[in-house]
Amino acid sequence: MVGSPSAVPVPVPSPRRPPAPGDRERDRGHGRRWYENELGWATVPGVPLRLVVGRRFDVLDVPAEAGRAALRHLGPGSPVAAWGDRMGLLVAAGSAEELPGLLEWLEWGPSALDLDVEALGAGSLMDAPPPPGAGPLGPRPLSPGAGSRSVSQGAAVWLRPPGPGCEVEASLPTLSAMGGRGGTPDLVRLVDTVATHVHRIRLRRACAQPFPFREGQTSAPDQPLAFS
């Protein structure tokens, strides 16, 4: 889909009834079976239900506005999750290690250090969104477990859930798809779009900040213009 980020529709989950006693436990068991048996994704024991990142997929944790802009570079079966004001774009396993070099190759240079993008790969965990049609999978504490990185910023939901079967890799953006004409999404275009929109968000916020005035000063100080 081509257009501005605001033109890309993002589904909003409908309100759910308050869970009855025992519902959460049944939902967690159903969710674990769905991820492990239907998708072949590894989970870790305990509550909340969390997915192991870095085996079947990596995750780009990006601002929701940048994520919406990047949806057009994903395939129809590419899974996308959301939590709070963030989106999780699932990409091919190993992509997290490629991100720093990819941003440098795209000539973001030192600016890449300030981009509000985190790549989660091997050794990371992701809170498991409920399977389609299921209820919440339990409470999600803000602090991850010791020794692990984790996506945990409010209840996660699927904006684009993974399809049934254990072949999700074919729908994930990968570096090897760069410039190709096949159906595999291109990781390079995805990352460049995300980085561009995150940079725009940062510039917009900077421009919205009031200019600092010294005491007794009534106008902005004269400063030379800097061009780059």
N, C-alpha and C positions, 0 to 999 in steps of 0.2 A: 504494500500500500504506500503510495507516494503522497506527501502532503506535510503540513506543519504538525508538530507534536500534538497540539491541541485537537487536531482533526482525527487522530487515531483513537478509536473508542477503546476504553479499558473497562471491562465488566466489573461491577461492584457487587460483592456478595450480599444477598438479601439477609435481613435479620433472622436469627434463629430463635426458637423457643428456648426457655431456660432448661438446662439438662436435668432430667430426672435422675434419682439415685441409681447408680449402676450404669448409666448411659456412657459416662466418660470411660469407664474401664472397658466396656464392650467396644467403644469406638477406637480406643487405643489398640486393642487386640486386632480389630478389623484392619486398622491402618497398618500395623506391622506386617500382617499377612499379605496385605495388598502390595506393599513396597517390596517385600522379600520374595513372594511367590509370583506375583503378576509381573513385576518389573525387574526382579533380580537385583535390587538395590540393597546394599548392606545397611543395617540399622545398629544402634548401640543400645544395650539394656538400660532400663530406667525411664524416668519421667522428667521432662517431656520426651516424646519420641523424637529421635534425631537421626538424620541420615549421614552416612559416611561419605565425605567428599574426597575426590581424587582418584577413585577407582573407576567408576563408570562415567563420571562427569566432574567438571570444575564449575565454579560459580563466580560470576562477576556481580559484585554487590555495588549498585549504582543508585544515584538519586532517581526518584520516580520520573521526574521530568525528562531526564536524559534517557531513561529506559524506554519511555513512550516513543521518543524520537528514533530509537534503534529498532523498534519492532518491525519496521519494514525490511530490515536486513535479515530477519529470521525466517525460517521455513514455517509452513503451517503447522507442523508437528513439533516445533521447538518449544520445550517447556519454559515457562516464565512464572516466577513466584513473586509475591509482594508481602511486605511487612512494614507497618508504619508508613513513612514517606520514602521508602526504599523499594527497589526492585532487585530480584535475583535472576540474572540471565544465565541459564545453564549452557555451558560450552563444553567442548571436547576435553576429556581428561588430558592433563599436561599443559593446558592453555595458561594456567596461572604462572607457570615458570616462564612462559614466553612473553608475558605482558610487558615487563620492563624493557626488554630488547625491542619489542614491537613498537612501543611508544617512542623509543629513541629512533628507530628506523623511520617512523612517521614524522620525525623532526619536532617532537614536542620538547625535547631537551630538558633543561631544569624545570620547566613548567609542569612536567609530569609529576614532580614531587608534591605539587599542590593540588593535584586533581583528586576529587572526592570519589575515588574508585578503588575498591579493594578486590583483589583476586584471591579466591579461596581454592586451594588445591589439596594435595596430600597432607594429612594430619589435621584437616579442618572438619567441622561438623556443621550441619544445617538443620534447623528446626523443620520437622516434617509437616507440611501443610496437610490438612485432612484430605483424604481421597475424594473424588467427585461424589457429591451426595451424602457425605458423612459429616458428623458433627465435629466440634473441636476435639483435639487429641490431648487435652489437659493443659495445666498452667505452664507458662513459659517464663522462667526467671530471667532477669536481665543479665546476670553474670554467668558466663560460660563455666564449664567444669575446669578444674585445675589442669594446666598443661595443654589446653586445646584452644584453638580459635573456633568461634561459633557465630553463626547468624542467629541472633536472638533479640529482636527489637519489637516485640509485640506479636500477636497471633499471626502466623503466616497463612496465606491462602494461595491457591493456584489461580493465576490469571489465565494461563494456558496449561492445563494439566498434561502430564505425559500420557501418551496413548498406551493401550494394553499391549502386552508382549515385552520381550526382553531385547529389542533392537533399537533402543532410543538413540544410540550413537549416530545413526544415519541422519538424524535431524539436528544434530548439534553443530554450531559453528566451529570450524577448524581452520588452522593456518594453512593446511594443505589444499584448501579449496580456493585460495587466492587466485583471482583471475579466471577461474573455471566457469564453465557454462552448465555444469550439472546441477542437481537439486540440493547439494550440500551448501549450507550458508557459509559465507566468507567471514572469517574471524577478523580479518584486517579492516574491512568496511565497518563491521560492527564496532570495533574498538575506536576507530577514527571518529565515527559518529558520536559515540558516547563521550569521548574526550572533548570534542568540539562543543557539545552542548553543556558539559560540566564547566568548561571554560567560560561559556557565555553566561551561565548562571553566576559564576564567581564575579565576572565583570559587572553584571547587572546589580549585584549586591554591593559591590564597591562603589558604583556610581550613586547608589541610593544613600550612602553614608553622608552625613552633613560635613561640610568643610570646617576644619578646626580654625577658630579665630582666637587671637590673643586678646587679653583684656584691653578694652578701649578701642579695639580695631573694628571698623565698620564695613570694610570690604576685603575681598580676598587679596592676599599678598601677591605682588608681582613675582612671577617665577618664569624662568625660560621654559619653553615648550620642548619636550623630549620626543623624538621620533625614533621608531625602530623598524 
